[in-house]
Amino acid sequence: MDNSAKPNAKQAATIRHVDQPECRETFADSINSVFFDGQTMRIEFGITRMDEMKQDQPLTGRRYPACRLVLPVSAAIELINKMQQTANALQQAGLLKPSGASAATAPVQTPVQDKPSTPAKSPVPDRASMLEKLSLLDKTSVLGKSPTSQK
């Protein structure tokens, strides 16, 4: 009997990206809100519509929801990491000024769950610390600013 192939052994799945050209694209010119409830991150994207301009009147407009994106924790972490990579590329291209190093700009990593936990400090943040970082995002969060710096 061949014991080399264990039916319970974990195997990494190979996932291929398959494009769907008919997939709708949604334009947004703002992020209305970002909310993390402990299980999912909800991002509401907005579109701004300007009201008719009237002489001697202040310029006014309205912001409408364009779409809402709901992500599980793993996809939220992946989004954060991809956005940090994009921000780094924009900084290197000179299109974005660095805002200074902080814990918020450090890459977020998915904790390894298959290995037993060790008492030594790991460079990979645990799930609780990632959830704590995500929970700092609220409806007043602005891209590139921490919630505590907005007043």
Secondary structure, 3 states (H helix, E strand, C coil): CCCCCCCCCCCCCCCCCCCCCCCCCCCCCEEEEEEECCCEEEEEEEEEEECCCCCCCCCCEEEEEEEEEEEEHHHHHHHHHHHHHHHHHHHHCCCCCCCCCCHHHCCCCCCCCCCCCCCCCCCCCCHHHHHHHHHCCCCCCECCECHHHCC
